[in-house]
Amino acid sequence: MSEHHTPVMLKESLDLLITDSSGIYFDATLGFAGHSSEILKRLNDDGRLIASDVDTDAFEFSRKKFADQPGVSLYNFNYSFIDVIAKIESIQNYDGVLADLGVSSFQLDNPDSGFTYRSDAFLDLRMDKTKKVTAADIINTFTEEDLANVFYEFGEEKNSRKISRTIVERRTLKKIETTGQLVSIISELVPQNFQRKTLSRIFQALRIYVNDELGNLKLFLENSLKVLKKGGRIVVISYHSLEDRIVKDFFKAETIVSLSPKEDPLGLIKKDARLKLVNRKPLLPTDEEIRNNYRARSAKLRAAERI
């Protein structure tokens, strides 16, 4: 499985993250241990790595990989529970927190996961298989309006209403349960040269909704500041505008000491800044990295430091 995963912006992210080789670091999105393995190489014997991933395949792979590795604790938890994990580990603060928000290449390429539209499989899209609601449930039970809202809000799909209307019509004839069925419907509605982008947006929207990815990201960011030591850094790699906007806005809000006159004309609201930006503009992958790993092309890396 490891050969199915290439960590994105590996050197850039760890150069920003690791400030103390004896520190305690949290890899919020363990995956197949690409970033975690390199974090460990930069730590000395006193350093610790704590990591989590809700995906069972990724967790089990990494658990076996680090079975004999001292100073490593792994959790099959959603990363939004970063503060809960700290309590379990009796840790007051982390020295650094890393989150690579991308779906792993293994998940995208594995038909059984239902994440890819290139292979016919059950329409699942759950990262956490203990969740009850699948993408198939949404496709077959949501109203036309609600489906359109999901496609537009989480996939930024302009033809959301047309697509949702056709889905609702087709499901009255036969339940839509596979990726192939959904691909077939959308392919009929979109010119061939736009099909790939449309399918990517629809499947992204369903995946984000099923896993509440944006809600979990917001919760993770807020909880991470509760357990990040002063001088510690939070590094986030995002892959689409919805994620990046949340990270950007959160970092910006936490670096503001007081609100602007327009936002607070009477000057009544004051707040203490909790972060300072490490890089004011997001770092982007190099042309060489994109050539070697095309899925890195949309990555943006932002970093901030706890004050």
N, C-alpha and C positions, 0 to 999 in steps of 0.2 A: 504493500500500500504506500510505503514511503516514496516510491518512485513516481507515484501519481500526484505528489504534492511538492511544489517548489515555493518556499517562503518568499514573499514579496518585500522588496526594499529592506533586506535583512541587515546589511551593515549600517545603513542610515538609521534604522529604527533602534538598533542596539547601541550605536554610538551616542544617541540622545538619551536612551533609557538608563544605561548602567553608569552610575556616578560613584558607586562604592562596591568594590569586589567582595566585600564581606556582608553586603546588604541582603535584604529579603525582597524578592521580586515576585510579582503576580502576573502570570500569562493568562489573560482572561479568556482567550480563545485557543486552547491547547492544540486542537486539530491533530495532525500527525507529527507533532513535536518539532517542526522545522525551526521556529523561533526559539522554543524552549531548549532544544539541544545546544544552540549557539549561546543562549544565556548562560547555561551551565559551564560552558568553556571559558567564560569570562569571569566566573566566580571562583573564589578560593575555597578552602575547606570550611570556612566559617559561614560562607554564603548559603542562602536557601532559595529554593524555587517552589512556589505554590502555583498550581495551574488548574484550570477547570474547562470542561467541555460537556455540553448537554448531549452531543452525538455519541451514541454507545459504541459504534465502530471505531471512531477516533479515540475515544477514551480507553477502550480495551487495547488498542494497538499501542498507545503511549504507556499504559500501565505495564505492559509486558516489556516495553523498551527500557523503562526506568526501574524495573523490579529490584535490581541490585544497586541502584544509585542512591547513596546517602544524601540527605538534605533535600529530598524531593517529596512533595505531598500533592496528590492528584485528587480531583473531585469531579464526579459526574453530575455537576450542578450547572444551572444557568449562570452566566457570568454576572448577572445583576445581583447575585448573592455574595458579592465580594466582601461585604462587611460581615456577613454571617460566617463565611469561611475564616475570616480573621479571628473571630471569637472562638470558633472550634479549634483553631491552631494556637490559641492563647497569644495572638500577636496584636500588639497595640497599633503598629503602623507598618506599612510597606515602604521600601525605599524607591520603588518604581512599579508602575502598572503599564502593561502593554495589551492592546486589543487590536487584532487584525480581523476586521469585520467581514472579510470575504468568505464565500462558500468555497470549501476545498475542491481541488480538481477531482479528487476521488468521488466526492458527492455528485459533482456535475457530470462525471463520466460513468457513474454507476447507475444502470437502468433501474435497479431495485429501489433506489432512493426516491424515484419519481421527481427528481430535480431537473432532469434534462428532457427537452422536447424532441431530441434526436432519436430516442428509442421508445418503443411502446411499452408502457408499464402502468401499474396502478397509479392513479393521480393522487399522490400522497403529499409530498413537500414538507412533512414534519421533520424537524431536526430531532425533536424529542418525541420518540415513538409512543410515549405514555400519554401524550395529549390525545384527546378523543376526536377532535375535529380535524378532518383532512381537507385537502383542496377539493376533492370530489364532493364532500359534504357541502362546501360553499357553492360550488358550481351548480349543484342540484337543488339547493334549498333557498338561496338568497333571491330576493326579488330582483327584477330587472334594474331598478334604480340602485339598489344596494350593490349589485355586481358592477354596474357602471362606475359607481363611486370608488370601489376598490381598485378597479383598473386605472382610473384617472388619478386618484390620490397617491397610490403606491407604485404605479407603473408609468404615470404621466403619459398615458395612451390617449391620443386625441380621438380615436374612433371607438372610445369605450362604450358609448350608448348603442352604436350599431352592432358591436360584437356581443354585448350583453343581451340585446333584443333577440339575436339569432340563437344564442345559447338557450335562452328560455323557451324559444319555439321548438328547438331540437330535442330538449330534454323531455318534452311532453310525449314525444314519439319513442324515445329510448333513453334510459338513464346514462349519463356521461360519467364513465368511471375510469377511463384510461387517458394517458397523455396523447396517445394516437388519435382518439376521438376528438379531443379538444383541438389538436393541431389541424385535423381535417376540416373542422368547422371554420377556424380562423383563416386557413389557407384559401378557402373559397371566397372569403370576403376581402382579401388584401392582394394587390398585385404582387407577382412573384419577387420582384426586386425589393419589396418592402417587408416580405414575410418574416425574414430572420429577425429584424429589429422589433417587429410587432410581437412575435412569439416570445422574444426575450423580455419585453416589457410586461406581457400578460403573465408569464410564469414568475417573473420577479415580483409582480404585485401580489399574486397568490401566495408566494413563499413568505413575503414580508408580513402579510396579514395573518396567515396560519400560525406563524411563529411569534407574532407581536414583536417583530424585530426593532421597530422604532421605539416602542414603549420600553422594551428592555434596555435599549441603548441609553435612553434618558435616565432610567433608574440606575443603570450602571455608573454613568458619569457622576450623578449626585452621590451615590454611595461610595464611590472611589475616593472622593475628597474627604470623607469621614475617616478614612483609614490610610491616607497618604501623608507621610511625615513631611515636615517643613524641609524644603530643599529637594524633596522627592519629585519625580516626574511622571506624568501620564502621557503616553504616546499612543495615538490612534491612527490606524490605517483604514480608510474608507474607500468605497468603490463606486458609489453613485451619489448624485446630488442630494438626495433626501438624507442620507446618513451624514454626508459632509456638512450640510447646513446645520444639522443638530449639533455636531461637534463644534463647528465654528461659532455658532450662537452661544453655546454653553461656555466656551472659553472666553468669549467676548464679555458675556454677562458677569463672569467671575473675575474679570480683570478691571471692572468699573468700580471706582471708589465711591462715586456719587452719580446720580442720574443727571442727564442734561436738562437745561431749563425747559426745553420742549416737552420732555417726558415728565418732568416734575416742576412745573412753573412756580410753585410756592416754596420750593427748596425744602420740603418736609421729609423727604425720604433720603436716608443715608445708609450705605452699606459698606462693609469692609471687603476689600478685594481678597480673594483666596488664591488666585493664580497670577502668574506672569507668563506671557507668551515666550517660548523658546525660539520659535520661528514664526514671524509675523505672516508670512505667506506659506501655504502648504508646500512641502517638498514633493517632487514628482519623480517617477522612475526614469532612469536614463534610457536613451535610445537603445543602448546595448542590452539592457535588461528586458525591454519590450521585445526586441528581436529574439531573445532566448526564452521568454515567457510572455506570450501575447496577452494572457489574462491579467498581466500587471498594468496594461495600458491605461486603465481608468483610475489607478490608485492615487490617493492623496494622503500624505502623512502630516499630521499636526501634532505638536508637542507643547506642553505647558508645565510650569513648575509651581509646586505648592509654596505659598509664602505665609 
